[in-house]
Amino acid sequence: MCDKYDFVESHTALDDAMIETFILSKIAQKHAITPGIKFFPFRDLGATDDFCMRRKKANKRECETVFCAMACYVDAKQDEAAEQEKALSTYCVGLVNRMRRLAEYAGLECNY
């Protein structure tokens, strides 16, 4: 890109950032990218349970880990809702539905 064939990369965070900024500027000059900021780009990747269910064959250990993390969150919110005599939030109801799908996919027991 800059015709420096004797270049030795130092592999420090600052030098790496400067090099990557240079590369990005070269790409932007060629209009190879559309500059902009995407709000919540992680949504394009999907949720962790979606990632687990993309496999043709379930990785049961991975699915159990994700399921347990979701279950811990929902359990804590259920306890909190019970103390306040409130219904479980719409978000948690959605999580329970996702947990059921994940459990069915991976052959896990789901008591929700």
Secondary structure, DSSP 4 states (H G I P E B T S, - for coil): ----TT------HHHHHHHHHHHHHHHHHTT-S-----SSTHHHH--HHHHHTTSSS--HHHHHHHHHHHHHHHHHHHHHHHHTT-PPPHHHHHHHHHHHHHHHHHT-----
